[in-house]
Amino acid sequence: MPQITASLLSGLTPEPVQLIVTGVPQGEEFVVRGRAGDVTWDVPGGRRTAPDGQVVLIDVRAPINLPVVYELTHGQQVVTSDPVQVRWQPDGAYRRALVQSLDGRTVIPVRMWIHNGLPRDPHVGSVAFRVEGRSRPVVVMRPAGDGTTTFRLLLTREAGEALTRVMRAGGGIAVRTDGSVRDLPATDLGVVLGWPSELWDGDGGLSTSRVYTLTVQWIDDPEPDVPVALYTWDDFDHMWSASTWDDFDRFFAGRTWADFDALDYGQYGVIGQVPDA
């Protein structure tokens, strides 16, 4: 019987969601998607063929401060996880939305979301060619695209530096909201095509915060089949840097490789002191 469980991982803010899929026969395909009310989204790496054993997936794109569930589709069967809620309650930052890198490793807290009407510029796909001697053009009909949306965000210097890191890595972002930001989905992906800024003068000219104008092209996941790797071998090495293989064996005594794959390194402070068991 296929099953899916969802839990929140510690150590990062906002908390990633860990999904464990079991019970899908080896070699058969399944799909994992998130759902918050009427809003759905693809989980990175969530469309795959079942191996011999469990599958561990990480979702870093769920809406914030909303109950969400995860749906496992196997053939005609749909199994739903228990709900979880990703908390986002930062001090001194906007609590209804955030911007982050696609992998969730760089989070950009928004000090103030400056309402600018969210101007949109849809992409027209069709093209008209004028032909000499004809009164009307020849037209190539193509689907229209979602185009771009422009945001205005007040960011602290630290958040602006985080945005710079995201831009230097290619500019791919995830926008996550609580569903109450007018005319924005609860979660979506984009690439930043422009990000001019100016110093904020709302505090009498003393602040180093800047107002950024982001032109965002909405996109599908550029790597939909690639799962998010939340922890790395460097994290593993750091956790066990003051320990021995005997400590490792003692810690995992009575556990399986499935337990190893699903371990929440964040609960050890990524990684901190290793407990006795």
N, C-alpha and C positions, 0 to 999 in steps of 0.2 A: 504494500500500500504506500504510494508516494506521500511524503510529508515535507512540510517546510516550516522551519522555526525562525523567528526573528528576535534579535536581542541587540541592545545598545552596548557598544564598546567604550571603555573608559580611556582616559589619557589624552584625548583630543576634543576640541570644542569648535563647532558642534559635534556631538557624538556620531561616529559612523554606525551604520546598521550592519550587523553580521547576519547572514542568511545561511542556513544549513539545510541542504536538500538531501533527502534519503529516500530509499524505496523505489527509485526509478530503475527498471531493469537495464543492465549494462548494454550499451549499443543503441539504446532508444533515445530519441530526441525529446527535449523539454524546453520550456520557456519560463523565465521568471520576470514578472513585472511588478512595479509598485502601484499602489492606488490610494488616493486620498479623496474620498467623495467621488466626484465625476472626473477627477484629474488622474491620468495614468502616465507612467514613464517607464522606459526600459532600464533595467539594471545592467550595468556594464558586465559583459561576459555572460549574460543571463540566457542566451540562446545557444544551446550546446547539446552534445551527445553524452549520455551518462557513462561514467567510468565504472569500474568495479569498486564501489564504495560511495561514500558521501561526497558532496560537492560543497565547498565553502565559498560564498560570494560576499563582497562588500559593496554597500550602497552609500555613496557620499553625496547624493543629489536629491534626497527626499525633502519635501517641504518641511518648514520649521514650525514648531509649536502647534502641530496638527496631528491627530491620530492617523496613522498610515498602516496599511496592511500590504502583504505581498502575496501575489497569486502565482501558483505553480501550475502551468498547463502542460499536461501529458496526454497526447491524443485528444479525446473528447472530455477528459477529466480535468476539472479545475479544483485545486486545493488551496485554501487560504490560511495564512498565518494568523496568530493572535496579533492584535494591534500594538504598535509601539509609537512613541512620540519623541521626536528629536527636539530637545530644548535649546532655545537660543535666547538668553536673557543677559546680554552683556551690559556692564556698567558703562554709561556714557556713550552708548551707541544705539542706533536705530534697531528696534527689536522685531520689526515686521518684515525685514528683508536683509539679505546679505549677498555679496558677490564673492566668488572663489574660483580657484583654478579647477580645471576639469577633473583632476585627480583628488581634489579636496585637501591637498597638502598646504596650500596657501589660501588663507581666508582673509578677506578684505572687509573689516567692519565698516559700516557706513555711519558716519556721525550724524548726517542729516540727508534725507532723500528730498531734494529740492524739486517740487512739482513744477514741471515745465510744459504740461500738456502731453507729454510722451509722444512727440511727433513721429509719425511713421512714414516711410518711403518705400512702398511695395515695389518689387522688381517686375517690370513688364517684360515678359519673355518673347512676345511676338515681334516680328521685324517687318517693316514695309520697305520695298525697293521700288524706286521710281524707274519706269521703263520709257525710253524715248518713244514718242508717238502714241502713247496710251494716256488716257485721261485719269486712270486710276492705277495705283501701284500693285505690284505683285507682293503678296503677303505670305510669310512663313509663320504659321501658327504654333506657338509654344506655350506651355503652361506658365502662368505667372508665379512669382516667388514671394515668400513672406517679406523679403527686403530687410530694411534696417529700422531700428528704433533708437532714439536719442535720449539718454539719461543725463541728469545733472546731479552729481553726488558731492557732498562735503566730506572730505577725508582728512584725518589727521596726517601729520608727516609720516608716522609709522605705517598707516594704512596706505598712503601714497607710495611709499617704498615697496610695500607688498604688491601693489598694482604694477609697479615698474618691473618687478621680478616676473610677474605673470606675462607682461607684454614682451619681455625679452625671451621668454620661453615659447612665444608664438601667439599669445593673446587669446587663447581659448578660455572661456569662462562658463561657469554655471551660475544662474540667477535663482536664488531660493527665497521664497516668501511664505507668509502664513496664509496666503490666499485672499488677503484683504487689501492688497495694494491695487489701486484702481487700474483695471485694464492690463494687468500683468498676470500670466499664469503662475501657479504655485511653484513650478519648477520648469526651467528651460535652459537650453544651451545656446551659446553664441560665440562669435569671434569679434574682438574689438578692432575696428578699422580706423578709429581716430580717438585721441584722448587728450586734447588740449586742456590746459588748466590755468587758473589764476588765483592769486592769494585771496583769501577770504577777508573781507573788511568788516564783518559783522561784530567784531569785538573792539572796534576802534583802531584797527591797524596793528595789533600786537601779536596776532595769532600766526603760527606757521602752517595752519590748515589751509588746504587749497580746495577750490571748487573745480571738479573735473567734469567735462562734457564728453560722455562716451557715446560714440556711434557704434551700435552693436548690430552685426549681421546674424540673424537667427540661423542655426545650423542643426543638422542631425549629428549624432555622435560620430566623430571621425574614426573611432576605433571601437565599434560596437561589440566586437567579439573578444576584446581584451579586458579581463577582470582587473579591478583595482587591487593593487598590491599595497596594503596598508602599512605593513612592517617589512623591513628588509633584513638581510643577513647581518648588516651592521648593527641593527637593533638586537638581534640574537647574540652577536658577539659581545655587545655591551652588557647585556643581561648576565652573561656567564663569565665576564672578564675576570672576576675575582673568585671563580669557582673551578671545580675539577670535574672530570667526567663522572667520578663517583657521585658528586652532587647532582649532576644531570640525571644519572640513572636513578638516584633516590627520588628526585622530584617527579619523574615520570613512571615510577614503579606502579604497576597495575593499570596504567593508561595505554592507549593505543596511538597509532599514527594519526588517526582521525582526531584524537584529543590534541595532538601536537599541532595539527593544521588549524584547529579552531581556538587555540590558546589566545586569550586577550592579554597581550603584552602590556597594554596600557595600565592594567590594574597593578602592575609592578613598577609603575612610575616611568615606564620606558627608560630604564627598566628598574632601577633601584635594587633593593636587597631581595634575594631569592628566599622565599619561605621554606619551611621544612618539608611541606607537601602541598 
